[in-house]
Amino acid sequence: MKIDKIIVGALETNCYIVSIDNECLIIDPGDDFNKIKESVKNYQVVGCLVTHFHQDHIGALEEVLSTYNLEINKVKSKKFNFEIIETPGHTFDSRTFYFKKDKIMFVGDFIFYHNIGRTDLGGSNKDMQYSLHLMENYPDDITIYPGHGEKTNLGEEKKRFSLYFN
């Protein structure tokens, strides 16, 4: 599996192009459809995954769905195997996409490098704490791909989880 990061929009949102062979997924099509379209031109786009519905993560969503005849969080390929984990906190609808075989999670604005997502934009501290506790059950060697900034790993971030509990 190959992962390319495209930084899009005024808030510099990470849009990911995840590919296997000639097929790809678009994760969080935040903005700048033309930039995304150029990045996937050599692939068959078989899915679009959305971690949450803040505008900086879905600005180009409608264009992606209509151009490639897709449905949100549905994949038209057997090559991509992932689990959807509901991880509310940043927003009530936040979700994480876990590719177990590849030890990769796409987390949106749930977890960042040495930080977590804000809870005052449609989420809650209680939900965030629940979701962080949930992540404690997953292996430390999972690579985390956040909605902004650089990737990290779950073990590194788990060290800070207790800072967010009351």
N, C-alpha and C positions, 0 to 999 in steps of 0.2 A: 504494500500500500504506500502510495506517495501522497504527501501532504504539501500543498502550496498555500501560502498565506498572501492574501491581497488586502491591503489596508485601504478602506473606503470611507468616504464621508468626512464631514467636519469634525466628528468625534473620533476619527481614526479607528473605526471598528475593524476587527479582524474578520474577514470573510475567508473561509477555507474551501479550497478545491481538493477533494480527496479522490484519488484515482487508483483504479486497478485495471491494468491493461488499457483498453480503449474506452472504458466507462468511467464516469465521475459523478460525484455528489457535490452539490453546492451547499455549504453550511453557513447560515446567517448572511443572506445577500443584502447587506446593509445599505448600500447606495451605489451609484455609478454603474448602472446596468451595462453600459458599453465596455467598461473595464472588465467586468465579470465575463461578459460575452467573449471578449478577446481572449481571456484566460482559459476558456473552455472550448475554444474553436476546434481543437484537435481531438475532442472527446465526444462520446455520446453521453449526454446528460440524462442520468437515470433517476435522480432524486434531488429533493431540496429539503434540508433539515433546518428547523428553526428552534433555537434554544429558548427564546422568549420573544414577546411581541412589542418591545420598545422600538420606536421608529428607527433608531440608528442601527438596528439589526434586521429590519425588514423593508427598508426604503425601496429596494428594487425587487421585492418579493413578487408583486403582481406581474411585472414584466418577465421574470424568470418562469413563473408558473405558466403564463400564457404562451411564451415563446417555445418552451420545451414540453408543453402539454403534461404538466406535473400536478400532483396534489401535495400539500404540505405534509411532511414527515412520512411519506409513502415512497418506497423505492421499487423501481421496475427492474430489479436484477437480483440474482441469487449470490452475486459476488460479495456483496456487502452485508456482513453479519454484525448486528449491534443490538444492544439492549437500551431501551428508553427508561431512564430513571427519573422519576418526578423529584425535583429538588427545589421546592419553593423556598422563598426567603427574599431574594432580590425582587422577585415578582411572584404572584400567586401561581403563574403558569410556567415558571422556569423548569427546564428539564435538561438533563445531561444525556449525551449519547456516548455509550460505552462500547468500544470495540475491544472485547475481551482478548481475542487472539493476538491482537497487535499491542495490547496494554496501553490503550489510548482513550482519553475522555475529552469530548468537546463540551465545555461547561458554560459557555456564554458569560454572563456577568455574575455567576455564582462564586467562583474562586478565581483569584488573580495571583500573580507572583507576590508572595508575602502579604496578601490582603484578601478580603472578601468583598462581595458586592454590597452596595448600599441597600438598605431595606425601606427607605422612605419614599420610594418611587413606585409603590404598588405591591409591596411585600410586607414582611413582618419579621421582627427579631426572633419570635418564637418559632416561626417556620424555618428561619435560617439556622437556628440551633438544632432543630430536628434534622435538617438536611446535612449539616456538618457531622452530627452523630452517625447518620447513615453512611457517610463516606469513610468513617473509621473502620467499617467492615470490609473495605476494599484494599487490595495490596498496595504497599508503599511505592512499588516501582512503576506505577501507572504514570504516563506522561499526560499532563494537563494542558489543553489548548484553550486559553481564555478568549473572551470577546474583545479584549483590549490588551495591549502589551505583549510581553514575551511568555513563552511556554515555561512550565515548571513541572515538578513532579509531586505526586500526592503525598509521599512520605515527608517531603520538605514542608509542605503546607500543613500537614497534620500537627506538626510541632507547635503551630500557632493557634490551633482551633480553640484551646482552652481560654485564650484571650477574649473570645467572643461569647463566653458563657457567663451568666449572672452568678 
